[in-house]
């Protein structure tokens, strides 16, 4: 399985965004700004399926095991 650099970089960027939004979520929760907490939580829920989609796309990109003779 050969992975492209673009897919790995995208997954790293999504992980970084998840960490940043989690930190913002905790900060806003501490200051009882619940609308912002729900907004950051919604963004994190949208990023997770995106990361799964990129991972599955990269996982099967170089896999040609179904073409064996």
MARDO-155737 format. One record per atom (N, C-alpha, C): chain; x, y, z; residue in three letters. Coordinates in Angstrom, 1 decimal, decimal comma, always signed. Layout:
N
A | X | Y | Z | ala
...
//
This chain:
69
A | +0,8 | -1,2 | +0,0 | unk
A | +0,0 | +0,0 | +0,0 | unk
A | +0,9 | +1,2 | +0,0 | unk
A | +0,7 | +2,0 | -1,0 | unk
A | +1,5 | +3,2 | -1,1 | unk
A | +0,6 | +4,4 | -0,8 | unk
A | +0,9 | +5,2 | +0,1 | unk
A | +0,1 | +6,4 | +0,5 | unk
A | +0,7 | +7,7 | -0,1 | unk
A | -0,1 | +8,6 | -0,5 | unk
A | +0,4 | +9,8 | -1,0 | unk
A | +0,6 | +10,8 | +0,1 | unk
A | +1,5 | +11,7 | -0,2 | unk
A | +1,8 | +12,8 | +0,8 | unk
A | +0,6 | +13,7 | +1,1 | unk
A | -0,2 | +13,9 | +0,1 | unk
A | -1,3 | +14,8 | +0,2 | unk
A | -2,3 | +14,3 | +1,2 | unk
A | -2,6 | +13,0 | +1,1 | unk
A | -3,5 | +12,4 | +2,1 | unk
A | -3,0 | +12,4 | +3,5 | unk
A | -1,8 | +12,1 | +3,7 | unk
A | -1,2 | +12,2 | +5,0 | unk
A | -1,2 | +13,6 | +5,6 | unk
A | -0,9 | +14,6 | +4,7 | unk
A | -0,9 | +16,0 | +5,2 | unk
A | -2,3 | +16,4 | +5,5 | unk
A | -3,3 | +16,0 | +4,7 | unk
A | -4,6 | +16,4 | +5,0 | unk
A | -5,1 | +15,7 | +6,3 | unk
A | -4,7 | +14,5 | +6,6 | unk
A | -5,1 | +13,9 | +7,9 | unk
A | -4,4 | +14,6 | +9,0 | unk
A | -3,2 | +15,0 | +8,9 | unk
A | -2,5 | +15,7 | +9,9 | unk
A | -3,2 | +17,1 | +10,2 | unk
A | -3,6 | +17,7 | +9,1 | unk
A | -4,2 | +19,0 | +9,2 | unk
A | -5,6 | +18,9 | +9,9 | unk
A | -6,3 | +17,8 | +9,6 | unk
A | -7,6 | +17,6 | +10,3 | unk
A | -7,4 | +17,3 | +11,8 | unk
A | -6,3 | +16,5 | +12,1 | unk
A | -6,0 | +16,2 | +13,5 | unk
A | -5,6 | +17,5 | +14,2 | unk
A | -4,9 | +18,4 | +13,6 | unk
A | -4,5 | +19,7 | +14,2 | unk
A | -5,8 | +20,5 | +14,4 | unk
A | -6,7 | +20,6 | +13,4 | unk
A | -7,9 | +21,3 | +13,6 | unk
A | -8,7 | +20,8 | +14,7 | unk
A | -8,8 | +19,4 | +14,9 | unk
A | -9,5 | +18,8 | +16,0 | unk
A | -9,0 | +19,2 | +17,3 | unk
A | -7,7 | +19,3 | +17,4 | unk
A | -7,0 | +19,7 | +18,7 | unk
A | -7,3 | +21,1 | +19,0 | unk
A | -7,2 | +22,0 | +18,0 | unk
A | -7,5 | +23,4 | +18,2 | unk
A | -8,9 | +23,6 | +18,6 | unk
A | -9,9 | +23,0 | +17,9 | unk
A | -11,3 | +23,2 | +18,3 | unk
A | -11,6 | +22,6 | +19,6 | unk
A | -11,0 | +21,5 | +20,0 | unk
A | -11,2 | +21,0 | +21,3 | unk
A | -10,7 | +21,9 | +22,4 | unk
A | -9,5 | +22,5 | +22,2 | unk
A | -9,0 | +23,5 | +23,1 | unk
A | -10,0 | +24,7 | +23,2 | unk
A | -10,5 | +25,2 | +22,1 | unk
A | -11,4 | +26,3 | +22,1 | unk
A | -12,7 | +25,9 | +22,8 | unk
A | -13,1 | +24,7 | +22,6 | unk
A | -14,4 | +24,2 | +23,2 | unk
A | -14,2 | +24,2 | +24,7 | unk
A | -13,1 | +23,7 | +25,2 | unk
A | -12,9 | +23,6 | +26,7 | unk
A | -12,8 | +25,0 | +27,3 | unk
A | -12,1 | +25,9 | +26,5 | unk
A | -12,0 | +27,3 | +27,0 | unk
A | -13,4 | +28,0 | +27,1 | unk
A | -14,2 | +27,8 | +26,1 | unk
A | -15,5 | +28,4 | +26,1 | unk
A | -16,4 | +27,8 | +27,1 | unk
A | -16,3 | +26,5 | +27,4 | unk
A | -17,1 | +25,9 | +28,4 | unk
A | -16,7 | +26,4 | +29,8 | unk
A | -15,5 | +26,7 | +30,0 | unk
A | -15,0 | +27,2 | +31,3 | unk
A | -15,6 | +28,6 | +31,5 | unk
A | -15,8 | +29,4 | +30,4 | unk
A | -16,4 | +30,7 | +30,6 | unk
A | -17,9 | +30,7 | +30,3 | unk
A | -18,5 | +29,5 | +30,3 | unk
A | -19,9 | +29,3 | +30,2 | unk
A | -20,5 | +30,0 | +28,9 | unk
A | -19,8 | +29,9 | +27,8 | unk
A | -20,3 | +30,4 | +26,5 | unk
A | -20,8 | +29,1 | +25,8 | unk
A | -22,0 | +28,7 | +26,0 | unk
A | -22,5 | +27,4 | +25,6 | unk
A | -22,8 | +27,4 | +24,1 | unk
A | -23,1 | +28,5 | +23,5 | unk
A | -23,4 | +28,6 | +22,1 | unk
A | -22,1 | +28,3 | +21,3 | unk
A | -21,0 | +28,9 | +21,8 | unk
A | -19,7 | +28,6 | +21,1 | unk
A | -19,3 | +27,2 | +21,3 | unk
A | -19,6 | +26,6 | +22,5 | unk
A | -19,3 | +25,2 | +22,8 | unk
A | -20,0 | +24,3 | +21,8 | unk
A | -21,3 | +24,6 | +21,5 | unk
A | -22,0 | +23,7 | +20,6 | unk
A | -21,5 | +23,9 | +19,2 | unk
A | -21,1 | +25,2 | +18,8 | unk
A | -20,6 | +25,4 | +17,5 | unk
A | -19,3 | +24,6 | +17,3 | unk
A | -18,4 | +24,7 | +18,2 | unk
A | -17,1 | +24,0 | +18,1 | unk
A | -17,3 | +22,5 | +18,1 | unk
A | -18,3 | +22,0 | +18,9 | unk
A | -18,6 | +20,6 | +18,9 | unk
A | -19,2 | +20,1 | +17,5 | unk
A | -20,0 | +21,0 | +16,9 | unk
A | -20,5 | +20,7 | +15,6 | unk
A | -19,4 | +20,6 | +14,5 | unk
A | -18,5 | +21,5 | +14,6 | unk
A | -17,4 | +21,5 | +13,7 | unk
A | -16,5 | +20,2 | +13,9 | unk
A | -16,3 | +19,8 | +15,1 | unk
A | -15,6 | +18,6 | +15,3 | unk
A | -16,3 | +17,4 | +14,8 | unk
A | -17,6 | +17,4 | +15,0 | unk
A | -18,4 | +16,2 | +14,4 | unk
A | -18,4 | +16,2 | +12,9 | unk
A | -18,2 | +17,3 | +12,3 | unk
A | -18,1 | +17,3 | +10,8 | unk
A | -16,7 | +16,9 | +10,4 | unk
A | -15,7 | +17,2 | +11,2 | unk
A | -14,3 | +16,9 | +10,8 | unk
A | -14,0 | +15,4 | +10,9 | unk
A | -14,7 | +14,7 | +11,8 | unk
A | -14,4 | +13,3 | +12,0 | unk
A | -14,8 | +12,4 | +10,8 | unk
A | -16,0 | +12,6 | +10,2 | unk
A | -16,3 | +11,8 | +9,0 | unk
A | -15,5 | +12,2 | +7,8 | unk
A | -15,0 | +13,4 | +7,7 | unk
A | -14,1 | +13,8 | +6,7 | unk
A | -12,8 | +13,1 | +6,8 | unk
A | -12,3 | +13,0 | +8,0 | unk
A | -11,0 | +12,3 | +8,2 | unk
A | -11,2 | +10,8 | +7,9 | unk
A | -12,3 | +10,2 | +8,3 | unk
A | -12,5 | +8,8 | +7,9 | unk
A | -12,6 | +8,6 | +6,4 | unk
A | -13,3 | +9,5 | +5,7 | unk
A | -13,4 | +9,4 | +4,3 | unk
A | -12,0 | +9,5 | +3,6 | unk
A | -11,2 | +10,5 | +4,1 | unk
A | -9,8 | +10,6 | +3,5 | unk
A | -9,0 | +9,3 | +3,8 | unk
A | -9,1 | +8,8 | +5,0 | unk
A | -8,4 | +7,6 | +5,4 | unk
A | -8,7 | +6,4 | +4,5 | unk
A | -10,0 | +6,2 | +4,3 | unk
A | -10,5 | +5,1 | +3,5 | unk
A | -10,0 | +5,3 | +2,1 | unk
A | -10,1 | +6,5 | +1,6 | unk
A | -9,7 | +6,8 | +0,2 | unk
A | -8,2 | +6,5 | +0,0 | unk
A | -7,4 | +6,9 | +1,0 | unk
A | -5,9 | +6,6 | +0,9 | unk
A | -5,6 | +5,1 | +1,2 | unk
A | -6,4 | +4,5 | +2,0 | unk
A | -6,1 | +3,1 | +2,3 | unk
A | -6,3 | +2,2 | +1,1 | unk
A | -7,3 | +2,5 | +0,3 | unk
A | -7,5 | +1,7 | -0,9 | unk
A | -6,9 | +2,2 | -2,2 | unk
A | -6,2 | +3,3 | -2,1 | unk
A | -5,6 | +3,9 | -3,3 | unk
A | -4,6 | +3,0 | -4,0 | unk
A | -3,7 | +2,4 | -3,2 | unk
A | -2,7 | +1,6 | -3,8 | unk
A | -2,9 | +0,1 | -3,7 | unk
A | -4,1 | -0,3 | -3,2 | unk
A | -4,4 | -1,7 | -3,0 | unk
A | -5,0 | -2,3 | -4,2 | unk
A | -4,3 | -3,2 | -4,8 | unk
A | -4,7 | -3,9 | -6,0 | unk
A | -4,8 | -5,4 | -5,8 | unk
A | -5,2 | -5,8 | -4,6 | unk
A | -5,2 | -7,2 | -4,2 | unk
A | -6,4 | -7,9 | -4,9 | unk
A | -7,4 | -7,2 | -5,3 | unk
A | -8,6 | -7,8 | -5,9 | unk
A | -8,3 | -8,1 | -7,4 | unk
A | -7,1 | -7,6 | -7,9 | unk
A | -6,8 | -7,9 | -9,3 | unk
A | -5,8 | -9,0 | -9,5 | unk
A | -5,6 | -9,8 | -8,5 | unk
A | -4,7 | -11,0 | -8,6 | unk
A | -5,2 | -12,0 | -9,6 | unk
A | -4,3 | -12,7 | -10,2 | unk
A | -4,7 | -13,7 | -11,2 | unk
A | -5,0 | -15,0 | -10,6 | unk
//
